Amino acid sequence: MDQARQTVQHSARPTFSELFTPKLVTVWREGYTLEHFKADAIAGLTVAIVALPLSMAIAIASGVTPERGLYTSIVGGFIISALGGSRFQIGGPAGAFIVLVAATVARVGVDGLLLATMMAGVFLLAIGYLRLGTYIKFIPYPVTVGFTAGIAVIIFSGQVVELFGLKLAGKEPGPLVPKLMAIGQAAGTINLAATFVAMLTILTIAGLKRWRPTWPAMLIAIGLASLVVALFSLPAETIGTRFGGIPRSLQMPGLPPVSLDRLIDVLPDAIAFALLGAIESLLSAVVADGMTGRRHRSNCELVAQGFANIASALFGGICATGTIARTATNVRAGAHGPVSGMVHSAILLALMLVAAPLASYIPLAALAGVLAVVCWNMFEKQAFATLLRTSRGDALVLMATFLLVIFRDLTEGIVVGFVLGSVLFIDRMAKSIAVEADLPLIQEDVADSTNAYDSSEATDTDTVVYRISGAFFFGAASTVGTVLDRIADQRRNFILDCSAVPFFDSTAANVIEGAAHKARRAGVRFIIAGASPQIRRMLINHGVKRPLVAYAASIRDARALLNGK
């Protein structure tokens, strides 16, 4: 029986090909028709219109020139769609990376950023091929909500200067509190034209989302703001006045300067990029799965993210990852498969080749308005409020993550939130275990008509039955151990029913071993009933075997063993 079960499990284990075959290949094998391509082309166009202003806005907020955001969406986005494990994932620069990228640029420059991005790509390849993507899903929900909310606050705080056209006395500080102090000191330098442009952009997006939800609100708002600034010659800074516009082609691929010291210097940034990229991309893929009923291949997706980041850096782009908002837009636009993401990248390239001069007229305040809307949408207000009021433990994890992300560090926020969430889980699991004592020996078989009730079994004063229900692991070891310490008080036979134990760890096995030795010293016969093959194997490996204990398939079999049957 055990051998048959192992054979079934082995045959059900996915092969390398099943784990790492891109969804593009899967869609093609299913039969890709002209109708499918039309659906993907329309969805790709829709997403490209959304991605055009966002890519530039995120790049500028990250401390680099706007074209680097476009390079990321074009190169990185194309590879993510072509090689990824999700049908609908749209890749490109993401708002969650703004703080990390800006800090990296400030510390090691753009060349250091490109090197860190390439290294992050290598790490993502390793995570994917080692099949570690499966474990990313274990990050608790309060951590993701708190992290996303914290990122939204930080991004918004970084747009206040552009929203109001402020003139700071020096360089804008990175940490939140000094940044807010610098903004307060510069309050008297507010630019009414920039403020008007930003408000016009935000109100246009909000109005179109409400009354014309199918229209490309962000692109229309950017176009309207640019037209108003140009027609009325408003004194608002634009991409042209600050950056001199954007190029009309992709730059040639090339490696950034590489040395051992440089690699060591950017290693922490690369690790942070890889971890955040893995979390963000798989979270986006899960959102797409929820919208479509499909299932993504997590490790394949991470491999695609790795190649995408390496290629993006080679072409001068920044960190690429799956983007939740653009992926959701892709699904709602009727995409059939990954071709839509590839079309989105191709359209962005065409727009850059043809319409690059027009980008010079885009006001920076308008792009800041776009990011303000993005931040509002990123902050999951309903989920945040629900977690605060439903559970004190979840509220603690949420607020710890949120506050650490805002006031300390992104990585620190995720790590502390994960640790707190894990401790909370252990506590809840430990409290869920139950130990029932003095059970009637016959109770498990009352539904069996072939077994007549024997009152002598239920009133046997020499035998006691304990049943453990729930996961028996280190968190519950103390509770169960205290109960088992009393097994030799009065009875001569002890049956431990483990049929309701789904999980057993080495600490639990050590507790059982200690109880069994104590029972033997007291002359108590110890029988373990109902243990699964896995639990029995672990116990035996820890020395819990004959003559220390005996094993039985059920409580009735244990009783028969005591009676010598």
Number of C-alpha atoms within 10 A of each C-alpha: 6 8 8 9 9 11 11 11 10 10 9 9 9 9 9 11 9 12 18 22 16 25 24 19 14 16 16 11 9 8 8 14 9 8 10 17 17 15 17 27 23 18 25 29 21 23 28 30 20 20 27 22 24 28 26 27 26 28 27 22 24 27 18 21 22 25 27 26 30 32 31 31 38 30 28 34 32 26 25 33 32 24 23 33 31 31 30 32 35 39 34 33 30 27 23 25 26 22 20 21 25 20 18 23 17 15 13 17 14 21 18 23 29 30 26 34 33 28 24 31 31 20 22 32 24 16 20 24 17 10 18 14 21 13 9 15 13 10 17 20 18 26 26 20 23 30 27 22 27 26 24 25 19 21 24 21 20 26 20 19 24 24 28 23 26 21 19 16 10 7 9 15 15 16 17 16 13 12 18 17 12 19 22 12 14 16 16 10 13 16 18 16 19 27 22 19 30 28 19 20 30 23 15 19 24 17 13 17 15 10 9 12 12 12 14 17 22 28 20 17 26 29 19 18 25 24 15 15 20 15 8 8 10 16 14 24 19 22 21 17 14 12 14 13 20 21 14 16 15 18 14 8 12 11 14 17 11 11 9 7 9 15 16 12 15 21 17 14 22 29 19 18 28 29 17 20 27 28 20 22 26 29 19 25 29 21 17 25 18 11 12 13 10 13 14 22 21 28 26 27 32 35 28 28 36 32 22 33 36 28 24 31 30 22 22 25 33 34 35 35 36 32 25 23 18 24 23 19 19 29 23 15 20 19 24 21 27 29 25 35 34 24 24 32 32 20 21 23 23 15 16 23 14 12 13 17 15 15 23 18 20 25 31 29 31 33 32 31 30 25 26 24 19 17 23 14 13 20 19 15 12 8 13 17 11 12 21 17 10 10 10 11 17 23 19 18 28 27 22 20 32 27 17 21 24 21 14 14 15 23 19 13 26 25 15 16 30 21 16 21 23 16 14 16 16 16 13 14 16 21 14 13 19 17 15 13 15 14 18 18 24 18 12 12 15 11 8 9 8 8 11 10 14 10 11 11 14 16 14 13 13 11 22 22 20 22 22 18 17 21 21 26 21 18 20 22 19 15 16 20 16 12 14 22 15 13 24 20 10 12 17 17 21 24 28 26 25 25 18 15 18 14 14 21 15 16 17 23 24 18 19 23 20 15 22 25 16 19 24 15 11 14 13 22 21 26 22 27 25 21 22 16 10 11 19 20 13 16 21 14 12 15 14 24 17 10 9 16 22 16 20 19 15 21 27 18 15 25 20 12 14 16 8 7 8
